[in-house]
Amino acid sequence: MRALTYHGAKDVRIETVPDPILLEDDDVILKVTATAICGSDLHLYRGKIPQVKDGDILGHEFMGIVQETGSAVSRVKKGDRVIIPFVIACGQCFFCQKDLFSACETTNTGRGAIINKKGITPSAALFGYSHLYGGVPGGQAELVRVPKGNVGPFPINGSLSDEQVLFLTDILPTGYQALLNAEVQAGSTLAIYGAGPVGLMAAACARMLGAETIFMIDHHEYRLDFAQQHYNTISINFDEDDDPAHTILENTQFRGVDAVIDAVGFEAKGSTVETVLTNLKLEGSSGEVLRQCIAAVRRGGIVSVPGVYAGFIHAFLFGDAFDKGLTIKMGQTHVQRFLPELLEFIENGDLTPADIITHRMSLEDAPRGYEIFNKKEENCRKVVLIPN
């Protein structure tokens, strides 16, 4: 089969690799009909995530047709059309029983990303996301082995196109969980840092939930324009405004918004000091956006963090968070929990996630897709790849 493989920072290639086979009784072999490049894939592409090996197949947003099932699979059958959550969960462990699927104790054979690990198990395995998260081959390929076939694959019936449901695999539930963590409801005021795919999905969900005011902070004008046109957001371009939090405070009687979402994560553009610390490996993540979030939110408010972070953070203003009595919620998305209700929102027309797609490309053109998305060329918001 053909698949996109990693060979070092900014070096991804389409190669012919062996077809996957069933390894466990509850495995599924999926023929991929659509896959996408996620913003978090760019962390891998830029060489920022450790334990990615030459030849690893990337990609964790994908869907397709069930081609083969193991003997223990009862949820789906050959020919079923399914989407695949990026989180691989067993459905039976302590955390899965609490619907905390991204904390699954059993699927990740890797170390996980925690530095002060002590004796705890790592979080769930993820498709195509380094050997920290199990080294499971990803979905930017013609075929994929999907473990835990009774928990992961989610059947899609009816006339909905692939594009309408593809983002149920990651960015839509990630944006939605961020909104639920932020306790956004009718009349809420909100700031979203990062107008990438997750930030845009958060804005769409915020509008659906009745948020009154949404500030959107980014430095790509085309992304801000899209958010304003589709979700009625208030744009703040941090290339033109070096302190968006101050602007937000000015527009909220110096009280702050009810909640802030950090949809940027550890590669945020930080200060010169932070750039030096990161290059010297003395800091794992830029704290710039988190400092902005803490400053922009009101006392007693919530900071919700769907953006990926790792390691140490310079100048994390924990004292400010304490003084303001903030709640901070974060973590990988418990995708399986949200799929039924999100699918209903799509079926009802309450959410139209496909609106953000700008580029539709063949899987064979995936390396160019990564380059375009990474460099923000051609006003790229989201790339969808179709295997031949």
C-alpha positions in Angstrom: 0.0 0.0 0.0 1.0 3.7 -0.2 1.5 5.7 2.9 3.0 8.9 4.2 6.2 8.2 6.2 8.4 10.3 8.4 12.2 10.6 7.7 13.2 13.6 9.8 12.2 17.2 10.4 10.2 18.5 7.3 11.0 15.3 5.4 7.9 13.2 4.8 7.5 10.9 1.8 4.8 8.8 0.1 6.2 5.3 0.0 5.1 1.8 -0.7 5.0 -0.2 2.6 3.6 -3.6 3.6 -0.2 -3.9 4.0 -1.3 -4.1 7.6 -2.6 -7.4 9.0 -4.8 -8.4 11.9 -2.7 -8.9 15.0 -5.4 -9.3 17.7 -8.9 -10.8 17.7 -10.5 -7.3 18.1 -8.5 -5.6 15.3 -10.1 -4.1 12.2 -8.4 -3.5 8.8 -9.8 -0.2 7.3 -9.6 1.0 3.7 -9.1 4.7 4.1 -11.5 6.9 2.1 -10.4 10.3 3.6 -7.7 11.5 5.9 -6.5 15.0 7.0 -3.4 16.8 8.2 -3.9 18.0 11.7 -2.3 21.1 13.3 -0.7 18.7 15.8 0.8 16.7 12.9 2.9 19.8 12.3 4.6 19.3 15.7 5.9 16.0 14.3 6.7 17.5 10.9 8.9 20.1 12.5 10.7 17.5 14.5 9.4 18.8 17.9 8.1 15.5 19.2 10.6 12.9 20.4 10.6 9.2 19.5 9.4 9.5 16.0 11.3 7.0 13.9 12.2 6.9 10.2 9.5 5.1 8.4 6.7 5.8 10.9 3.3 6.3 9.2 1.7 9.6 10.3 -1.9 10.7 10.5 -4.6 10.5 13.1 -7.7 12.0 11.4 -9.1 9.4 9.1 -12.1 7.4 8.1 -13.1 4.7 5.7 -14.7 1.3 4.9 -14.1 -1.8 7.1 -12.3 -4.3 5.0 -11.6 -7.1 7.5 -12.4 -7.8 11.1 -10.9 -10.1 13.8 -13.0 -12.9 15.3 -13.9 -10.9 18.4 -15.2 -7.8 16.6 -19.0 -7.4 16.9 -19.6 -3.7 16.7 -18.8 -3.4 13.0 -18.6 -5.7 10.0 -17.0 -5.7 6.6 -18.4 -3.0 4.4 -19.4 -0.6 7.2 -18.4 3.0 6.8 -16.8 4.3 10.0 -14.8 7.2 11.4 -11.9 6.4 13.7 -11.2 8.4 16.9 -7.5 9.4 17.2 -7.5 8.0 20.8 -7.1 4.2 21.1 -9.1 3.1 24.1 -9.9 -0.3 25.5 -13.4 0.6 26.9 -12.9 -1.6 30.0 -10.2 -0.1 32.2 -10.7 2.2 35.3 -10.6 5.4 33.2 -12.6 4.1 30.2 -15.3 3.2 32.6 -15.4 6.8 33.6 -15.6 7.9 29.9 -12.0 9.3 30.2 -10.9 7.5 27.1 -7.7 9.4 26.5 -6.5 8.2 29.9 -6.9 4.6 29.0 -4.5 2.5 31.0 -4.0 -0.4 28.6 -3.4 0.6 25.0 -0.1 2.5 25.1 3.1 0.4 25.1 5.2 3.6 25.0 6.5 5.7 27.9 4.1 8.6 27.6 5.1 12.2 27.8 5.1 12.8 31.6 8.5 13.8 33.0 7.8 13.1 36.7 6.2 9.8 35.8 6.9 7.7 38.9 4.8 4.5 38.7 1.7 5.6 36.8 0.7 4.1 33.5 1.0 6.3 30.4 -2.1 7.8 28.7 -3.9 6.1 25.8 -2.1 5.2 22.6 -2.7 7.5 19.6 -2.6 6.8 15.9 0.5 8.0 14.1 1.9 10.1 17.0 5.4 8.8 18.0 6.5 5.9 20.1 5.7 7.9 23.3 2.1 7.1 22.4 2.6 3.5 21.3 4.1 3.8 17.8 0.8 2.8 16.2 0.9 3.4 12.4 -1.3 6.3 11.4 -4.1 6.9 8.9 -2.4 8.9 6.1 -2.3 5.7 4.2 -4.5 3.5 2.0 -5.0 0.9 4.7 -4.8 1.0 8.5 -4.9 -1.6 11.3 -7.4 -0.3 13.9 -7.0 -1.9 17.4 -10.0 -2.2 19.7 -12.5 -2.6 17.0 -15.4 -2.7 19.5 -14.5 0.7 21.0 -13.0 2.9 18.3 -14.7 2.6 15.0 -17.9 4.6 14.9 -20.4 3.8 12.2 -21.7 6.5 9.9 -24.9 5.9 8.2 -27.1 8.0 5.8 -26.1 10.4 3.2 -23.5 12.5 5.0 -20.3 12.9 2.9 -16.9 12.0 4.2 -16.0 15.7 4.5 -19.0 16.4 6.7 -18.0 13.8 9.3 -14.2 13.4 8.9 -13.4 15.9 11.7 -15.3 13.9 14.2 -12.0 12.0 14.4 -10.3 14.8 16.3 -10.6 18.5 15.8 -14.4 18.8 16.3 -14.6 16.9 19.5 -11.4 18.6 20.7 -13.0 22.0 20.1 -16.2 20.8 21.7 -14.5 19.4 24.8 -12.6 22.7 25.2 -15.9 24.5 25.2 -17.5 22.1 27.8 -14.4 22.5 30.0 -14.7 26.2 29.7 -18.4 25.9 30.7 -19.5 28.1 27.8 -23.2 28.7 27.6 -25.7 31.3 26.4 -24.5 34.7 27.2 -20.9 33.7 27.9 -17.9 35.9 26.9 -14.9 34.0 25.5 -11.5 34.5 24.1 -9.9 31.9 21.8 -6.1 32.0 21.2 -5.3 30.4 17.9 -7.5 30.4 14.8 -6.3 27.1 13.4 -8.6 24.2 12.9 -9.2 23.5 16.6 -9.7 27.2 17.4 -12.2 27.4 14.5 -14.1 24.4 15.7 -14.2 25.9 19.2 -15.6 29.1 17.8 -18.3 27.1 15.8 -19.3 25.2 18.9 -19.3 28.4 21.0 -21.7 30.0 18.6 -23.9 26.9 18.6 -24.0 27.0 22.5 -25.0 30.7 22.5 -21.8 32.5 23.5 -22.4 36.3 23.3 -18.9 37.6 22.6 -16.0 35.7 21.1 -12.5 37.3 20.8 -10.3 35.4 18.3 -6.5 36.0 18.6 -4.1 35.0 15.8 -1.5 36.5 13.5 -2.8 35.2 10.1 -5.3 37.7 8.9 -7.0 35.3 6.5 -7.8 33.0 9.4 -9.1 35.8 11.5 -11.2 37.0 8.6 -12.7 33.5 8.2 -13.6 33.3 11.9 -15.2 36.7 11.8 -17.3 36.0 8.7 -18.4 32.5 9.8 -18.6 32.8 13.6 -19.0 36.5 14.2 -15.8 36.8 16.2 -13.9 39.9 17.2 -10.4 39.8 15.6 -7.2 40.6 17.4 -4.0 40.2 15.3 -1.0 39.9 17.7 1.4 41.0 15.0 -0.4 44.4 15.2 -1.4 44.2 18.9 1.4 42.9 21.1 -0.8 42.6 24.2 -4.2 41.1 23.2 -5.1 40.4 26.8 -4.9 44.2 27.5 -7.2 44.8 24.6 -9.7 42.2 25.8 -9.6 43.8 29.3 -10.3 47.2 27.8 -13.3 45.8 26.0 -14.7 44.1 29.2 -14.6 47.0 31.7 -11.2 45.6 32.8 -12.9 42.6 34.2 -12.0 40.0 31.7 -13.9 37.3 29.8 -15.7 34.4 31.4 -13.3 31.8 29.8 -10.3 31.6 27.6 -9.3 28.7 25.3 -5.6 28.1 24.4 -5.8 26.4 21.0 -2.1 27.1 20.3 0.0 24.9 22.6 3.7 24.6 23.2 4.9 26.1 19.9 3.5 29.5 20.6 5.5 32.4 19.4 7.2 33.6 22.6 9.8 36.1 23.8 13.5 36.0 22.8 14.3 34.6 26.2 11.9 31.7 25.6 13.2 31.0 22.2 16.8 30.7 23.6 15.6 28.5 26.5 13.7 26.2 24.1 16.7 25.9 21.7 18.9 25.0 24.7 16.3 22.4 25.8 15.8 24.3 29.1 12.2 24.8 28.4 9.8 22.4 26.8 7.0 24.7 25.9 6.5 28.4 25.4 4.3 30.0 28.1 3.4 33.1 26.2 -0.2 32.1 25.4 -0.9 30.7 28.9 0.3 34.0 30.4 -2.1 35.8 28.0 -4.9 33.5 29.0 -4.4 34.1 32.7 -4.3 37.8 32.1 -7.4 37.9 29.9 -9.8 35.9 31.9 -11.9 37.3 34.7 -11.6 36.4 38.4 -13.2 33.1 39.0 -13.0 32.3 35.3 -11.8 29.2 33.4 -8.7 28.6 31.2 -9.3 25.7 28.9 -6.3 24.2 27.2 -6.8 21.8 24.2 -3.4 22.9 22.8 -0.6 20.3 23.3 2.1 21.1 26.0 5.1 19.2 27.2 7.9 19.6 29.7 8.9 22.8 31.5 7.4 26.3 31.0 9.3 29.5 31.8 7.5 32.2 33.7 4.2 30.4 34.2 2.3 32.9 36.4 0.8 30.5 38.8 0.5 33.1 41.5 -1.7 35.2 39.2 -4.0 32.2 38.6 -4.3 31.7 42.3 -5.0 35.4 43.0 -7.8 35.4 40.4 -9.2 32.1 41.6 -9.0 30.5 38.2 -9.9 27.0 37.1 -7.6 25.4 34.5 -8.8 22.4 32.6 -6.8 20.6 29.9 -5.8 17.3 28.3 -6.3 15.1 25.3 -9.8 14.7 24.1 -12.1 11.8 25.2 -13.3 11.5 21.6 -15.6 8.5 22.0 -17.6 10.2 24.6 -18.8 13.0 22.3 -19.4 11.3 19.0 -23.2 10.5 19.2 -24.2 14.1 20.2 -21.8 15.7 17.7 -23.0 13.5 14.9 -26.5 14.6 15.7 -25.5 18.3 15.6 -24.0 17.7 12.1 -27.1 15.8 10.9 -29.3 18.7 12.2 -27.2 21.3 10.4 -26.1 22.9 13.7 -22.5 22.3 12.9 -20.9 22.3 9.4 -17.2 21.5 10.1 -16.4 21.0 6.4 -16.6 24.8 6.0 -12.9 25.1 7.1 -11.5 22.9 4.3 -9.4 24.8 1.8 -7.3 22.1 0.2 -8.4 18.7 -1.2 -5.4 16.7 -2.4 -4.4 13.2 -3.4 -2.6 11.2 -0.8 0.3 11.1 -3.3 0.5 14.9 -2.9 0.6 14.8 1.0 4.2 16.1 1.3 3.2 19.2 -0.6 0.1 19.4 1.6 2.3 19.4 4.7 4.5 22.1 3.2 1.5 24.3 2.4 -0.1 23.9 5.8 3.1 24.5 7.7 4.0 27.6 5.8 0.4 28.9 5.7 0.6 29.2 2.0 -2.5 29.7 -0.3 -4.6 30.8 2.7 -4.5 27.2 3.9 -6.8 26.4 6.8 -7.2 22.6 6.4 -5.9 19.9 4.1 -8.0 16.8 3.3 -6.2 13.9 1.6 -7.9 11.2 -0.6 -6.1 7.9 -1.3 -6.3 6.8 -4.9 
